[in-house]
Amino acid sequence: MEYETLTHALEFHSPSHLLPLFQNKIGMKKSSTEVNICNNCFVPQGVPNTPKHSACARCGLVQYCSRECQRAHWKANHKQRCTPKADRAPQRQKAPEISEGAVSDAAVTGEKCAICQDPIEDVTACTLPCTHTFHNMCVAELRKFGVEQACPLCRTPLPSKAEKLYDEATRRYVTVRRMVGTSRASWSMLPDWAQYGMRAAIVGWRAAAQEGHAEAQLRMGFMVGIGRGVAQSDEEAVKWYRKAADQGLAQAQYNLGFRFANGRGVAQSDEEAIKWYSKAADQGNCEAQHNLGLVSMEGRGCAKCDHEAVNWFRKAADQGKGEAQCDLAFMFANGRGVAQSDEEAVKWYSKAADQGRAQAQNSLGWMFSNGRGVEQNDEEAVKWYSKAADQGFTQAQYNLGVRFAEGRGVAQSDEEAVNWYNKAADQGHAQAQNSLGWIFANGRGVAQSDEEAIKWIKKAADHGDSQAQYNLGWMVANGRGVAQSDEEAIKWYSEAAGQGLAHAQYNLGLMFANGRGVAQSDEVAFKWYCMAADQGHDQAQYKLAQGSSAGRRAALADTE
């Protein structure tokens, strides 16, 4: 999948110098009076449904649109900078250089802008990367007149226009994302001020992207790709990803490879996907490294090579990529591309499981259950199955149901078995559906119901589960929960027998031997008995031992 990345934004304390740009482009009304802007979320006063801004009661220098923003800004950095009005130095200092580099400190101590010599005000100034502070408009005017793009005091290069646009847009977006992350709103139901922030972010990112800012191009590709704050378009997303990828941005190269692999916004091409994954992987992108391992293991767009797959899985796993750790463990457990080692498998499954990877937790439970690479321990198996099951991993839910049904590593409980079988069955797990059906058929932990049994067993049989097909054949043959039908029983026994299930092969032999639902035939019956007997089915072996007729001997000869 594509991933969202955000680079750290430079700290420009107020977006007031960009406000006219955003007002024009997003349709906000201009005001002839000074605009108060929230110092936390940067929402201007006057946005519909936004309360009147209020100043910090302690210093009076910063504005907030809500108490939530005031608390957030206090915790972020204002606590260290907020100076009560009574404690401020009464005289302004004349030194042109700001020692600490904090805008509010400059305002409190009465510093002057080295360009215009007017007092520094917190709401109209910015701190440059070199820590010197100036008015936003003064810096902008210097650029406009072609002055060298450097700090007027120390000559440290200034961030480019595109960089400032990107940082400003990113700050606005992060504010909205933080609100959604704390469940105060959803992306589909943003309040008016947040919608304004999103539009402003898109305007800023697009402007920076058009000037060649790679991170902004990546950001535009992601936002357009998921349709957040802008109309969704796979083709447009590919366009922006390609621009950023051509500049060598690893995340964009990975996202572009993902698009080619899945044919989204571009013709599907495994070869192009590998090309871009390789570029990103060579820069250390663990997502690309993991995906290269997958295509090498599957032979998609390249020659199938387990050794190459292990190489890429290990690179990504060493960076802590949980999915890669899980896949590397699988390769060790099955001896693919590397010497088989249960101990190494357990090691990597454990790393991934500790990161909360449900698949790894289930696999680790299986290793403990079977004593592979670790000492056999049913309690540890139940512990890891439970962690994966709680995350909705269906195989773990089924495994946990089996544990409760058998009382292995946990107190036996048919009710708990039904609970976990039901969770997995609702997600379409065929074995869980069959087990749940058989529990209803026998009334263990639930009220006995042949109708419910048939419902669940039929779901599993339709998914191709051989045991369910056999059970359904038995239920139909005996008229349990459904009208008795030998012909229907033959159908389901044949499905299961064709998959090699010995019980089904034996019962199919009985049906032919007794002419139930099919023309009687000792020869055909004998063939099915032989198949079941070869798998160790004791009743089939007994039937063969009884066989002495000429027809049966001929059938045995044909089988041999």
Helices and strands as residue ranges (DSSP letters): G 16-18, H 19-26, E 54-55, E 63-64, H 67-73, I 74-78, H 79-81, G 85-87, H 103-108, G 122-124, E 125-127, E 133-135, H 136-144, H 161-181, H 192-210, H 214-226, H 234-246, H 250-262, H 270-282, H 286-298, H 306-318, H 322-334, H 342-354, H 358-370, H 378-390, H 394-406, H 414-426, H 430-442, H 450-462, H 466-477, H 486-498, H 502-514, H 522-534, H 538-546, H 550-559
